[in-house]
Amino acid sequence: MKPFLNKLAIISPVILATLLLGACSKDATPPAAGSTATLSGTVRIDGSSTVAPISEAIAEEYNKSVPSVRVTVGTSGTGGGFKKFMAAETDISDASRPVKPEEIEQGKAANIEYLEIPVAYDGLSIVANPSLTFIDKLTVAELKMIWEPGSTVNNWKDVRPGFPDKVLHLYGPGTDSGTFDYFTETVMGKAGASRPDYTASEDDNILVQGVTGDEGGLGFFGFAYYEASADKLKLVPIDAGKGPVSPSTATINDGSYAPFSRPLFIYVNKASAQRPEVRAFVEFYLNTVPTIAKDVGYVALPAASYETGKAAFAKF
């Protein structure tokens, strides 16, 4: 079995079976979703802008057959999404990282119970303006030198001998983003550790625009956003010690795009899941996400992981 999938195949059942906040009564039987023709109401989703394309595409497909249910998808970032989720302001939280201990405590204080479900793989992508033809790769050590707290690297000539005298401008997710947390923890060894003087946004489309419009631009965001603008961006191969590797469906799937391959999640509020419109939507989500995830530029999980997610939600 492929290395990265092997790891998630071990983790996912544990996550799905045990990461419920608070006790879940076995006697509690959620109402059946019933006929979709009788459904109404609103399903509120917020969180990761990386996961949003998946949730938006699924919501669009769902509304083709169930137009009576309004599904809203916000993009306040993984951290911003968890703030709303743990305050019971949303039904589902999109997340590009697992929930943090302090977020779990917020949920406990508010008596929020939830289920975490992995839905796809992503390859966090390092991109540059296409005019920067001299960039053949970047190492993880070079990324750290560029992005670490206190870094004064503002010119490409300071990144590597032989690089030209050209101003370097940085673009990346804001501090509420799970992608920001993942990148900083992976590169710097501590989530949140980053120089502050970069152009930040929770909207990855703004980051794409920034890098494409700046001849010295370098940034990072989810693979789907790169694929959607591949003709305007230069994808930078990353060398983590075994030679340069670019993110692709194949390298994300087999784990060779290290260390930037990662799982993506949705979190479902237990109280919300008792409402027929939410339950029916989540069931639809889990049935369609293997195809939708690939359609919007991500990598589907192993089939067994989706079956585990469906089984866990059926008991939730």
Phi, psi and omega in degrees: 000151184292143188305310185291320179294323179303314181297314183289327179297330177282319185286317191304312180301324179293314178302310186292328183275332190243338185277061171252130181275116182088179182272139177251115183292130178289341182276346182282115180253112181293150180295144178292146180296329178069193179293133180295340181294337182264358185280149174205176178108196185228139172249120186257121179237139174209167176133226190301130174287342176288319181279338185308318180302327177292309183295322179295317180294320179292320178299320179296316178295320181297317183290344175294326180255339180230071182289347183283348178254125179269124178246118180253138180233112177262166181225063180272009182091158181301313180295315178297323178295319179294326177301315179290318183296316181284354173255012179061030178269346179227162180266326183225138177243122174282137184215134176259014173205162175292158178298142181273158179305318181292331177287324175299318180296323177298319179294320178299317181298330181260008180058039178270125173251146186205167176234133177262128182230116173295139184235341182190171170254151174227155172243104179304125190251132175264124186230154179225164173297137184297345178288346182274066186291343182285346182280107178267336180187170166225142176270162177298324178296322178291321176299319178297315180301323181286317192259349188294156178304135180085356180298138177244018179287109180231011180219140183297334180294339180274351182279318183202139175304132181102340174287147186284165175283092184214132182300139179249127176241140186249145180224134180196169179297155176288175187288347176274359185273137174292332177294321175299314179299315182295314181298311184292322178293320182290317185273315184265345182087003180210124179299132178092351181280108183200150169297144183271346189271063175225162178280115186248146174202144174280349180261109183296334177296325177292323178293320176301313180299321180297311182292318182292334182262006185233114184293349175250012192282140174222135180206181177213146176190184184293154185300324182299324180288326173296311184301324181292339181230032185302331182283351182247357186232154173256117178280126185262117174297146181246132178252110179260015178120351180239022182098158183290137179225134176261149176290139175202170177305319183291313185285332175289318182295317184270359176084001182285343175275074182256145006259027190254013170276138185206154175277153174244153188225159158239149175243133183244128178287132184294318179297320178296324183293347176280346178277130185305322183292326179286315181299316181296321180293316180296321177299317177297318179303310184290333178282330186257344186298328179301321179280315182297319181303317179291323181297327183261010171104010178253182183246128181291151175285168171300147182305324181297327179293321177293322178295322177297318178297316179298317180296319179295318181291325179300331180266357189274000000 
